[in-house]
């Protein structure tokens, strides 16, 4: 897959610490279950200028990007408007979104035992949640029917917009993956193999890491130091990751190199990345 998968989290509440982001670990889980991996994540506050710039960059790429938050119709929700601005198009009331929003309002009226009044000011205001950039397609919302939307960008990729609420966002992201990208699932299995190296300094291991990457194109070497691990104490988790077909040779090379420098090695770890 030539395109990468990105995640954009919108909202001052995340940056201020009022709420903790739950989207990134869940998106990683959803992608991993389909043999895919997250390449990057951006956190953006409720600044229209920053949101627009972030979305412009996403639309200009060939990437698949999920954007969570800011698609409501209150004054602090800017994502819909910023998406249109980033694409250079108008916001228009999507006919299918209009129908779904009205259906939701009718459901709410029945639940409350009240008549549905389409022209009531608050009901008219709710239709703003269906104002999407021209050319958008909807993303169904199984929780309350208020849809998200997807837009293709000039770079060849697409951005998929869902609410900030996990109970809505996560099934909507799954729907996008399963309906738009099943052809990408499990195309290139990725694994990592690593070993715990006790008492080592990264500077001592750097030449070995550089040699492994030069000798095995497509493989990345990683080093995760820890000074107070409850089980291993001061150590480095040193490993290689990449395509499943290429990792074994690099892993053997790394182990030989560690033996040659007299490294004190402990447990070995294997993890499937996608």
QUIPEMO-V891120 format. One record per helix or strand. SS is the DSSP state (H for helix, E for strand). FROM is the first residue (numbers start at 1). TO is the last residue. If there is no record, write none. Layout:
BEGIN
ss=SS from=FROM to=TO
ss=SS from=FROM to=TO
END
This chain:
BEGIN
ss=E from=5 to=10
ss=H from=12 to=15
ss=H from=23 to=32
ss=E from=40 to=44
ss=H from=48 to=60
ss=E from=64 to=68
ss=H from=79 to=87
ss=E from=91 to=93
ss=H from=95 to=112
ss=H from=121 to=130
ss=E from=131 to=133
ss=E from=137 to=139
ss=E from=148 to=152
ss=E from=158 to=162
ss=H from=166 to=180
ss=H from=182 to=184
ss=E from=190 to=198
ss=H from=202 to=215
ss=E from=220 to=229
ss=E from=233 to=243
ss=H from=244 to=260
ss=E from=264 to=272
END
